[in-house]
């Protein structure tokens, strides 16, 4: 037995809550590469249970929760800090999904992030690229999921363009093949719809160009297996083989009559939509051949998590990029960051602000709190919050961006916490406390010079925050004294009590 099998503290785990299947992968890092230790997959078909009102059918929701309970049992031996669980297209579409997500997180035993389509495309690319030998050229990676299709093009591990399109094997089969009928007209309509969805992005990918193209995940691998078993391909996907597969499916007439060599029973109900999307991809992106990769989103999650553990967090690069893009005063941002983190260190235990999450949020917010100045001074805190909430930020989940936007919006003026997506009161309190620390750091650095920043001692208990400043400092800094008086009033309106003294 390999030595690492007896080292559970070295395990990492990724949970991919897709629109068709839920996946769990447990792996071990040996210092050079990841080794798979365990893997679970269950066909949940979440997308098929999404109703027009944005709610999940109760039967599908229950099926998902039961699956997560089983995953949770397997994850008990993996440290919380080394597990990352994400939800994709269908969970992105849930209306008022906070209640379901809280129940799902409880069943799994770990928090669940909802990632954007752009972030999903980046993670899929990272997973596939990590599984391939080095190549100096550009690679295009495609992933057809149950509710969306991700396209990402990059060089090495840098994504040059990533897009998520609203077309998946589950949603397209349900929409374009009514009653399970497989007719030429149904395929024509499905391929045309997919081509129209691709039209706005196809030209960008063609202009950038690529040297190799890879497809990943269930649809691509299932289709490749069918083509191989029927001798319609010697490996990978070709347009000629796809057309033969389409013709064979039409001859079968119905989904429940599909009995092609190489087709697994659990893939049969969603194959038609996946094949239609593949045909449109070949047509729009002018592929000659699409190679396949067994790596996908879950492998990308593992490598991204590994990067965070090794202090190579892509989110840090994103924050730096935003700072440059929006011409942030880096010196002032650094001063605010130092002060905020100094205060955090003193109150993190009493205020239950867990590290490293709190430190990361406070650091990111301090470094970006003035990005709205690139739009206008008036209301710049709101401009900054909008930019952070609605921009593509590689490495960040939707909740990451919502929390960060709240901190930026509320670093000045009246406190109005928004867009916490139905999170618990405890989560609201957590964000409010981080807001208070950021606000104090901003006030104490208002003169924008390190010479005027005092040494601050801070204590916290319940809703109370007590600031102790050097003797005589407030008297010699009347502007800051007035700021702190006003700050105490605004924090009181939000339910916190600020006291300060020499």
C-alpha positions as a Python dict, from the first residue, in 0.01 Angstrom:
ca = {
    (1, 'X'): (0, 0, 0),
    (2, 'X'): (142, 344, -88),
    (3, 'X'): (271, 537, 214),
    (4, 'X'): (42, 830, 153),
    (5, 'X'): (-264, 611, 208),
    (6, 'X'): (-188, 630, 582),
    (7, 'X'): (-166, 1011, 584),
    (8, 'X'): (-524, 1143, 589),
    (9, 'X'): (-404, 1489, 688),
    (10, 'X'): (-246, 1520, 342),
    (11, 'X'): (-571, 1452, 155),
    (12, 'X'): (-755, 1706, -58),
    (13, 'X'): (-1111, 1674, -186),
    (14, 'X'): (-1320, 1841, -454),
    (15, 'X'): (-1700, 1826, -483),
    (16, 'X'): (-1857, 1924, -816),
    (17, 'X'): (-2235, 1972, -795),
    (18, 'X'): (-2315, 1967, -1164),
    (19, 'X'): (-2647, 1996, -1343),
    (20, 'X'): (-2644, 1629, -1444),
    (21, 'X'): (-2412, 1455, -1198),
    (22, 'X'): (-2256, 1516, -859),
    (23, 'X'): (-1888, 1422, -834),
    (24, 'X'): (-1651, 1377, -540),
    (25, 'X'): (-1279, 1327, -587),
    (26, 'X'): (-1029, 1267, -308),
    (27, 'X'): (-660, 1293, -391),
    (28, 'X'): (-319, 1302, -226),
    (29, 'X'): (-41, 1549, -309),
    (30, 'X'): (307, 1395, -297),
    (31, 'X'): (494, 1720, -358),
    (32, 'X'): (500, 1678, -735),
    (33, 'X'): (159, 1553, -848),
    (34, 'X'): (-189, 1460, -731),
    (35, 'X'): (-280, 1093, -687),
    (36, 'X'): (-644, 988, -684),
    (37, 'X'): (-743, 808, -365),
    (38, 'X'): (-1118, 780, -409),
    (39, 'X'): (-1394, 894, -640),
    (40, 'X'): (-1773, 898, -624),
    (41, 'X'): (-2025, 996, -889),
    (42, 'X'): (-2403, 998, -878),
    (43, 'X'): (-2643, 1092, -1156),
    (44, 'X'): (-2870, 1343, -979),
    (45, 'X'): (-3009, 1524, -1290),
    (46, 'X'): (-3056, 1849, -1108),
    (47, 'X'): (-3130, 2041, -1429),
    (48, 'X'): (-3427, 1814, -1505),
    (49, 'X'): (-3578, 1908, -1169),
    (50, 'X'): (-3554, 2286, -1214),
    (51, 'X'): (-3905, 2428, -1256),
    (52, 'X'): (-4010, 2743, -1439),
    (53, 'X'): (-4048, 2928, -1108),
    (54, 'X'): (-3681, 2869, -1032),
    (55, 'X'): (-3748, 2608, -761),
    (56, 'X'): (-3635, 2246, -751),
    (57, 'X'): (-3888, 1965, -762),
    (58, 'X'): (-3905, 1816, -414),
    (59, 'X'): (-3814, 1468, -538),
    (60, 'X'): (-3499, 1596, -712),
    (61, 'X'): (-3402, 1811, -414),
    (62, 'X'): (-3435, 1510, -186),
    (63, 'X'): (-3227, 1298, -423),
    (64, 'X'): (-2956, 1565, -419),
    (65, 'X'): (-2954, 1589, -39),
    (66, 'X'): (-2931, 1211, 3),
    (67, 'X'): (-2635, 1207, -235),
    (68, 'X'): (-2464, 1485, -37),
    (69, 'X'): (-2512, 1293, 288),
    (70, 'X'): (-2326, 999, 134),
    (71, 'X'): (-2050, 1231, 12),
    (72, 'X'): (-2036, 1387, 358),
    (73, 'X'): (-1966, 1050, 518),
    (74, 'X'): (-1668, 999, 286),
    (75, 'X'): (-1533, 1346, 363),
    (76, 'X'): (-1519, 1303, 740),
    (77, 'X'): (-1152, 1202, 723),
    (78, 'X'): (-1054, 1510, 519),
    (79, 'X'): (-979, 1839, 703),
    (80, 'X'): (-1231, 2117, 637),
    (81, 'X'): (-961, 2348, 502),
    (82, 'X'): (-878, 2092, 234),
    (83, 'X'): (-1227, 2044, 92),
    (84, 'X'): (-1381, 2265, -174),
    (85, 'X'): (-1738, 2217, -297),
    (86, 'X'): (-1891, 2420, -580),
    (87, 'X'): (-2227, 2444, -752),
    (88, 'X'): (-2262, 2525, -1122),
    (89, 'X'): (-2534, 2617, -1373),
    (90, 'X'): (-2852, 2480, -1215),
    (91, 'X'): (-2761, 2601, -867),
    (92, 'X'): (-2681, 2940, -1021),
    (93, 'X'): (-3037, 2954, -1153),
    (94, 'X'): (-3213, 2862, -829),
    (95, 'X'): (-3446, 3138, -716),
    (96, 'X'): (-3397, 3219, -349),
    (97, 'X'): (-3160, 2925, -326),
    (98, 'X'): (-3030, 3020, 18),
    (99, 'X'): (-3253, 2774, 206),
    (100, 'X'): (-3164, 2482, -18),
    (101, 'X'): (-2793, 2566, -5),
    (102, 'X'): (-2793, 2580, 375),
    (103, 'X'): (-2963, 2240, 389),
    (104, 'X'): (-2724, 2104, 125),
    (105, 'X'): (-2417, 2235, 311),
    (106, 'X'): (-2543, 2074, 632),
    (107, 'X'): (-2591, 1740, 453),
    (108, 'X'): (-2242, 1759, 302),
    (109, 'X'): (-2077, 1890, 617),
    (110, 'X'): (-1899, 2164, 421),
    (111, 'X'): (-1987, 2503, 276),
    (112, 'X'): (-2088, 2517, -91),
    (113, 'X'): (-1974, 2793, -324),
    (114, 'X'): (-2178, 2895, -628),
    (115, 'X'): (-1932, 2983, -902),
    (116, 'X'): (-1995, 3194, -1210),
    (117, 'X'): (-1985, 3050, -1560),
    (118, 'X'): (-1656, 3228, -1630),
    (119, 'X'): (-1502, 3078, -1316),
    (120, 'X'): (-1633, 2735, -1411),
    (121, 'X'): (-1466, 2768, -1752),
    (122, 'X'): (-1137, 2869, -1588),
    (123, 'X'): (-1143, 2575, -1348),
    (124, 'X'): (-1225, 2327, -1626),
    (125, 'X'): (-932, 2461, -1828),
    (126, 'X'): (-703, 2436, -1523),
    (127, 'X'): (-809, 2075, -1463),
    (128, 'X'): (-752, 1965, -1822),
    (129, 'X'): (-426, 2158, -1860),
    (130, 'X'): (-291, 2008, -1537),
    (131, 'X'): (-357, 1659, -1672),
    (132, 'X'): (-175, 1714, -2004),
    (133, 'X'): (197, 1723, -2086),
    (134, 'X'): (346, 2068, -2132),
    (135, 'X'): (291, 2233, -2468),
    (136, 'X'): (404, 2584, -2571),
    (137, 'X'): (98, 2631, -2792),
    (138, 'X'): (-257, 2739, -2723),
    (139, 'X'): (-522, 2493, -2615),
    (140, 'X'): (-899, 2518, -2641),
    (141, 'X'): (-1097, 2324, -2380),
    (142, 'X'): (-1469, 2247, -2406),
    (143, 'X'): (-1692, 2097, -2138),
    (144, 'X'): (-2057, 2006, -2206),
    (145, 'X'): (-2240, 1982, -1876),
    (146, 'X'): (-2601, 1919, -1794),
    (147, 'X'): (-2709, 2283, -1807),
    (148, 'X'): (-2422, 2477, -1965),
    (149, 'X'): (-2122, 2442, -2194),
    (150, 'X'): (-1790, 2597, -2097),
    (151, 'X'): (-1532, 2710, -2353),
    (152, 'X'): (-1186, 2826, -2245),
    (153, 'X'): (-876, 2906, -2449),
    (154, 'X'): (-535, 2962, -2298),
    (155, 'X'): (-160, 2929, -2301),
    (156, 'X'): (2, 2718, -2030),
    (157, 'X'): (-213, 2793, -1721),
    (158, 'X'): (-323, 3140, -1830),
    (159, 'X'): (-679, 3161, -1966),
    (160, 'X'): (-700, 3412, -2252),
    (161, 'X'): (-1076, 3380, -2292),
    (162, 'X'): (-1343, 3184, -2110),
    (163, 'X'): (-1717, 3169, -2171),
    (164, 'X'): (-2014, 2980, -2033),
    (165, 'X'): (-2305, 2917, -2270),
    (166, 'X'): (-2661, 2830, -2171),
    (167, 'X'): (-2678, 2495, -2342),
    (168, 'X'): (-2632, 2154, -2180),
    (169, 'X'): (-2708, 1792, -2250),
    (170, 'X'): (-2998, 1777, -2002),
    (171, 'X'): (-3161, 2110, -2088),
    (172, 'X'): (-3126, 2061, -2466),
    (173, 'X'): (-3263, 1707, -2460),
    (174, 'X'): (-3568, 1819, -2263),
    (175, 'X'): (-3625, 2126, -2480),
    (176, 'X'): (-3559, 2000, -2833),
    (177, 'X'): (-3651, 1630, -2817),
    (178, 'X'): (-4008, 1628, -2680),
    (179, 'X'): (-4145, 1299, -2554),
    (180, 'X'): (-3807, 1139, -2620),
    (181, 'X'): (-3856, 1139, -2999),
    (182, 'X'): (-3540, 1141, -3211),
    (183, 'X'): (-3621, 1295, -3549),
    (184, 'X'): (-3409, 1479, -3804),
    (185, 'X'): (-3617, 1792, -3749),
    (186, 'X'): (-3550, 1780, -3375),
    (187, 'X'): (-3175, 1751, -3433),
    (188, 'X'): (-3185, 2034, -3687),
    (189, 'X'): (-3358, 2266, -3441),
    (190, 'X'): (-3126, 2172, -3155),
    (191, 'X'): (-2809, 2221, -3364),
    (192, 'X'): (-2938, 2555, -3494),
    (193, 'X'): (-3020, 2673, -3140),
    (194, 'X'): (-2672, 2576, -3020),
    (195, 'X'): (-2508, 2747, -3319),
    (196, 'X'): (-2700, 3067, -3238),
    (197, 'X'): (-2583, 3046, -2877),
    (198, 'X'): (-2225, 3009, -3000),
    (199, 'X'): (-2246, 3289, -3256),
    (200, 'X'): (-2148, 3580, -3024),
    (201, 'X'): (-1831, 3405, -2899),
    (202, 'X'): (-1718, 3180, -3185),
    (203, 'X'): (-1544, 3462, -3377),
    (204, 'X'): (-1340, 3559, -3072),
    (205, 'X'): (-1208, 3205, -3033),
    (206, 'X'): (-1138, 3170, -3404),
    (207, 'X'): (-949, 3501, -3408),
    (208, 'X'): (-733, 3395, -3112),
    (209, 'X'): (-665, 3054, -3266),
    (210, 'X'): (-541, 2735, -3100),
    (211, 'X'): (-303, 2448, -3163),
    (212, 'X'): (-499, 2170, -2990),
    (213, 'X'): (-862, 2129, -2884),
    (214, 'X'): (-982, 1906, -2600),
    (215, 'X'): (-1325, 1804, -2474),
    (216, 'X'): (-1386, 1691, -2118),
    (217, 'X'): (-1656, 1546, -1891),
    (218, 'X'): (-1939, 1299, -1940),
    (219, 'X'): (-2091, 1390, -2276),
    (220, 'X'): (-1760, 1402, -2464),
    (221, 'X'): (-1625, 1083, -2308),
    (222, 'X'): (-1954, 898, -2360),
    (223, 'X'): (-1969, 997, -2728),
    (224, 'X'): (-1606, 898, -2782),
    (225, 'X'): (-1677, 555, -2632),
    (226, 'X'): (-1974, 503, -2865),
    (227, 'X'): (-1769, 607, -3170),
    (228, 'X'): (-1488, 368, -3072),
    (229, 'X'): (-1721, 74, -3005),
    (230, 'X'): (-1890, 121, -3343),
    (231, 'X'): (-1557, 177, -3521),
    (232, 'X'): (-1664, 527, -3627),
    (233, 'X'): (-1344, 670, -3483),
    (234, 'X'): (-995, 555, -3388),
    (235, 'X'): (-981, 799, -3097),
    (236, 'X'): (-1114, 1145, -3025),
    (237, 'X'): (-1413, 1301, -3197),
    (238, 'X'): (-1451, 1373, -3571),
    (239, 'X'): (-1742, 1533, -3756),
    (240, 'X'): (-1783, 1226, -3978),
    (241, 'X'): (-1828, 1000, -3675),
    (242, 'X'): (-2072, 1241, -3511),
    (243, 'X'): (-2289, 1244, -3824),
    (244, 'X'): (-2295, 863, -3824),
    (245, 'X'): (-2401, 868, -3459),
    (246, 'X'): (-2680, 1116, -3532),
    (247, 'X'): (-2807, 899, -3817),
    (248, 'X'): (-2804, 589, -3596),
    (249, 'X'): (-2998, 772, -3325),
    (250, 'X'): (-3264, 891, -3571),
    (251, 'X'): (-3300, 534, -3696),
    (252, 'X'): (-3367, 422, -3336),
    (253, 'X'): (-3652, 673, -3330),
    (254, 'X'): (-3683, 721, -2954),
    (255, 'X'): (-3457, 783, -2657),
    (256, 'X'): (-3580, 473, -2473),
    (257, 'X'): (-3498, 260, -2779),
    (258, 'X'): (-3133, 365, -2796),
    (259, 'X'): (-2923, 53, -2762),
    (260, 'X'): (-2596, 145, -2930),
    (261, 'X'): (-2275, -42, -2851),
    (262, 'X'): (-2072, 160, -2602),
    (263, 'X'): (-2372, 359, -2470),
    (264, 'X'): (-2422, 329, -2094),
    (265, 'X'): (-2780, 318, -1969),
    (266, 'X'): (-2749, 625, -1744),
    (267, 'X'): (-2624, 837, -2037),
    (268, 'X'): (-2911, 738, -2270),
    (269, 'X'): (-3169, 999, -2148),
    (270, 'X'): (-2941, 1298, -2219),
    (271, 'X'): (-2734, 1183, -2515),
    (272, 'X'): (-2936, 1358, -2787),
    (273, 'X'): (-2887, 1708, -2647),
    (274, 'X'): (-2516, 1645, -2603),
    (275, 'X'): (-2468, 1520, -2960),
    (276, 'X'): (-2657, 1823, -3099),
    (277, 'X'): (-2430, 2059, -2905),
    (278, 'X'): (-2120, 1876, -3028),
    (279, 'X'): (-2238, 1905, -3389),
    (280, 'X'): (-2288, 2279, -3342),
    (281, 'X'): (-1942, 2316, -3185),
    (282, 'X'): (-1779, 2142, -3480),
    (283, 'X'): (-1981, 2356, -3720),
    (284, 'X'): (-1919, 2693, -3546),
    (285, 'X'): (-1556, 2645, -3437),
    (286, 'X'): (-1455, 2452, -3750),
    (287, 'X'): (-1290, 2162, -3569),
    (288, 'X'): (-1111, 1891, -3759),
    (289, 'X'): (-1066, 1683, -3445),
    (290, 'X'): (-1154, 1713, -3080),
    (291, 'X'): (-926, 1520, -2847),
    (292, 'X'): (-1058, 1406, -2510),
    (293, 'X'): (-947, 1444, -2150),
    (294, 'X'): (-1072, 1262, -1842),
    (295, 'X'): (-984, 1563, -1626),
    (296, 'X'): (-1247, 1831, -1571),
    (297, 'X'): (-1383, 2076, -1315),
    (298, 'X'): (-1309, 1861, -1009),
    (299, 'X'): (-941, 1831, -1104),
    (300, 'X'): (-932, 2208, -1158),
    (301, 'X'): (-1078, 2253, -810),
    (302, 'X'): (-807, 2035, -658),
    (303, 'X'): (-524, 2221, -829),
    (304, 'X'): (-679, 2558, -741),
    (305, 'X'): (-713, 2448, -378),
    (306, 'X'): (-354, 2325, -384),
    (307, 'X'): (-244, 2666, -512),
    (308, 'X'): (-419, 2838, -220),
    (309, 'X'): (-249, 2603, 26),
    (310, 'X'): (90, 2680, -129),
    (311, 'X'): (25, 3057, -126),
    (312, 'X'): (-21, 3067, -504),
    (313, 'X'): (-380, 3186, -485),
    (314, 'X'): (-513, 3311, -818),
    (315, 'X'): (-736, 3546, -619),
    (316, 'X'): (-429, 3747, -516),
    (317, 'X'): (-340, 3797, -882),
    (318, 'X'): (-698, 3904, -950),
    (319, 'X'): (-687, 4168, -674),
    (320, 'X'): (-353, 4299, -805),
    (321, 'X'): (-493, 4313, -1158),
    (322, 'X'): (-802, 4506, -1043),
    (323, 'X'): (-583, 4751, -853),
    (324, 'X'): (-381, 4826, -1166),
    (325, 'X'): (-683, 4830, -1396),
    (326, 'X'): (-874, 5082, -1184),
    (327, 'X'): (-566, 5289, -1092),
    (328, 'X'): (-592, 5237, -716),
    (329, 'X'): (-355, 5439, -496),
    (330, 'X'): (-144, 5139, -392),
    (331, 'X'): (33, 5319, -107),
    (332, 'X'): (-293, 5427, 55),
    (333, 'X'): (-447, 5082, 5),
    (334, 'X'): (-142, 4928, 174),
    (335, 'X'): (-171, 5165, 472),
    (336, 'X'): (-539, 5082, 520),
    (337, 'X'): (-464, 4711, 485),
    (338, 'X'): (-192, 4719, 753),
    (339, 'X'): (-414, 4905, 998),
    (340, 'X'): (-715, 4680, 934),
    (341, 'X'): (-515, 4362, 982),
    (342, 'X'): (-351, 4503, 1297),
    (343, 'X'): (-695, 4563, 1450),
    (344, 'X'): (-825, 4225, 1329),
    (345, 'X'): (-543, 4042, 1504),
    (346, 'X'): (-652, 4190, 1837),
    (347, 'X'): (-1023, 4109, 1810),
    (348, 'X'): (-1044, 3798, 1589),
    (349, 'X'): (-1097, 3556, 1880),
    (350, 'X'): (-1346, 3765, 2075),
    (351, 'X'): (-1543, 3850, 1763),
    (352, 'X'): (-1520, 3500, 1614),
    (353, 'X'): (-1357, 3613, 1290),
    (354, 'X'): (-1193, 3293, 1163),
    (355, 'X'): (-852, 3304, 1002),
    (356, 'X'): (-758, 3288, 715),
    (357, 'X'): (-1102, 3377, 570),
    (358, 'X'): (-1139, 3703, 765),
    (359, 'X'): (-783, 3810, 694),
    (360, 'X'): (-833, 3748, 323),
    (361, 'X'): (-1161, 3939, 300),
    (362, 'X'): (-1025, 4235, 497),
    (363, 'X'): (-704, 4243, 293),
    (364, 'X'): (-889, 4227, -41),
    (365, 'X'): (-1138, 4495, 65),
    (366, 'X'): (-864, 4729, 188),
    (367, 'X'): (-673, 4692, -137),
    (368, 'X'): (-980, 4762, -350),
    (369, 'X'): (-1190, 4996, -135),
    (370, 'X'): (-1113, 5295, -361),
    (371, 'X'): (-1159, 5137, -705),
    (372, 'X'): (-1483, 5331, -750),
    (373, 'X'): (-1280, 5652, -773),
    (374, 'X'): (-1201, 5547, -1130),
    (375, 'X'): (-1570, 5618, -1207),
    (376, 'X'): (-1638, 5927, -995),
    (377, 'X'): (-1573, 6058, -644),
    (378, 'X'): (-1943, 6104, -567),
    (379, 'X'): (-2074, 5769, -446),
    (380, 'X'): (-1743, 5597, -523),
    (381, 'X'): (-1808, 5333, -255),
    (382, 'X'): (-2119, 5225, -450),
    (383, 'X'): (-1935, 5234, -783),
    (384, 'X'): (-1663, 5013, -637),
    (385, 'X'): (-1913, 4765, -495),
    (386, 'X'): (-2087, 4739, -834),
    (387, 'X'): (-1757, 4675, -1015),
    (388, 'X'): (-1660, 4399, -773),
    (389, 'X'): (-2000, 4232, -766),
    (390, 'X'): (-2055, 4226, -1144),
    (391, 'X'): (-1705, 4181, -1289),
    (392, 'X'): (-1544, 3850, -1378),
    (393, 'X'): (-1295, 3786, -1096),
    (394, 'X'): (-1090, 3468, -1156),
    (395, 'X'): (-1077, 3251, -845),
    (396, 'X'): (-1373, 3414, -672),
    (397, 'X'): (-1708, 3251, -605),
    (398, 'X'): (-2031, 3448, -622),
    (399, 'X'): (-2044, 3468, -242),
    (400, 'X'): (-1681, 3585, -228),
    (401, 'X'): (-1775, 3872, -457),
    (402, 'X'): (-2095, 3956, -268),
    (403, 'X'): (-1912, 3975, 66),
    (404, 'X'): (-1632, 4181, -87),
    (405, 'X'): (-1882, 4415, -254),
    (406, 'X'): (-2058, 4465, 80),
    (407, 'X'): (-1731, 4557, 252),
    (408, 'X'): (-1640, 4806, -21),
    (409, 'X'): (-1985, 4964, -33),
    (410, 'X'): (-1998, 5001, 344),
    (411, 'X'): (-1648, 5129, 415),
    (412, 'X'): (-1797, 5480, 436),
    (413, 'X'): (-2131, 5658, 476),
    (414, 'X'): (-2434, 5472, 615),
    (415, 'X'): (-2411, 5094, 657),
    (416, 'X'): (-2654, 4905, 433),
    (417, 'X'): (-2567, 4538, 398),
    (418, 'X'): (-2716, 4387, 83),
    (419, 'X'): (-2711, 4084, -144),
    (420, 'X'): (-2615, 3822, 113),
    (421, 'X'): (-2837, 3572, -74),
    (422, 'X'): (-3055, 3464, 216),
    (423, 'X'): (-2759, 3383, 438),
    (424, 'X'): (-2808, 3339, 813),
    (425, 'X'): (-2806, 3618, 1068),
    (426, 'X'): (-2467, 3488, 1182),
    (427, 'X'): (-2325, 3553, 838),
    (428, 'X'): (-2468, 3905, 837),
    (429, 'X'): (-2305, 3970, 1175),
    (430, 'X'): (-1974, 3839, 1044),
    (431, 'X'): (-1979, 4080, 747),
    (432, 'X'): (-2089, 4370, 969),
    (433, 'X'): (-1795, 4316, 1204),
    (434, 'X'): (-1548, 4309, 916),
    (435, 'X'): (-1710, 4632, 789),
    (436, 'X'): (-1648, 4797, 1124),
    (437, 'X'): (-1277, 4708, 1118),
    (438, 'X'): (-1234, 4831, 760),
    (439, 'X'): (-1416, 5157, 839),
    (440, 'X'): (-1189, 5227, 1137),
    (441, 'X'): (-878, 5158, 927),
    (442, 'X'): (-1001, 5400, 659),
    (443, 'X'): (-1077, 5672, 918),
    (444, 'X'): (-737, 5640, 1085),
    (445, 'X'): (-562, 5674, 748),
    (446, 'X'): (-762, 5968, 617),
    (447, 'X'): (-458, 6199, 590),
    (448, 'X'): (-297, 5942, 354),
    (449, 'X'): (39, 5951, 526),
    (450, 'X'): (197, 5686, 753),
    (451, 'X'): (329, 5954, 990),
    (452, 'X'): (-21, 6030, 1118),
    (453, 'X'): (-131, 5671, 1191),
    (454, 'X'): (-124, 5597, 1565),
    (455, 'X'): (-65, 5270, 1741),
    (456, 'X'): (-413, 5138, 1818),
    (457, 'X'): (-513, 4895, 2091),
    (458, 'X'): (-852, 4737, 2034),
    (459, 'X'): (-1081, 4509, 2233),
    (460, 'X'): (-1415, 4356, 2137),
    (461, 'X'): (-1694, 4181, 2322),
    (462, 'X'): (-2037, 4110, 2180),
    (463, 'X'): (-2156, 4423, 1997),
    (464, 'X'): (-1897, 4640, 2176),
    (465, 'X'): (-1571, 4766, 2024),
    (466, 'X'): (-1325, 4967, 2232),
    (467, 'X'): (-1040, 5167, 2078),
    (468, 'X'): (-745, 5295, 2281),
    (469, 'X'): (-521, 5563, 2127),
    (470, 'X'): (-196, 5723, 2250),
    (471, 'X'): (-239, 5995, 2511),
    (472, 'X'): (-292, 6337, 2351),
    (473, 'X'): (-321, 6195, 1999),
    (474, 'X'): (-690, 6275, 1952),
    (475, 'X'): (-646, 6632, 2072),
    (476, 'X'): (-376, 6690, 1812),
    (477, 'X'): (-586, 6527, 1537),
    (478, 'X'): (-926, 6699, 1559),
    (479, 'X'): (-1039, 6578, 1214),
    (480, 'X'): (-992, 6213, 1312),
    (481, 'X'): (-1160, 6278, 1647),
    (482, 'X'): (-1465, 6416, 1467),
    (483, 'X'): (-1456, 6121, 1224),
    (484, 'X'): (-1461, 5873, 1513),
    (485, 'X'): (-1753, 6051, 1680),
    (486, 'X'): (-1949, 6027, 1354),
    (487, 'X'): (-1835, 5666, 1309),
    (488, 'X'): (-1971, 5574, 1653),
    (489, 'X'): (-2312, 5709, 1548),
    (490, 'X'): (-2317, 5513, 1222),
    (491, 'X'): (-2204, 5189, 1384),
    (492, 'X'): (-2468, 5237, 1656),
    (493, 'X'): (-2735, 5258, 1384),
    (494, 'X'): (-2612, 4918, 1261),
    (495, 'X'): (-2616, 4762, 1609),
    (496, 'X'): (-2253, 4806, 1716),
    (497, 'X'): (-2116, 5026, 1995),
    (498, 'X'): (-1782, 5202, 1942),
    (499, 'X'): (-1594, 5361, 2231),
    (500, 'X'): (-1257, 5530, 2207),
    (501, 'X'): (-1021, 5685, 2456),
    (502, 'X'): (-663, 5788, 2514),
}
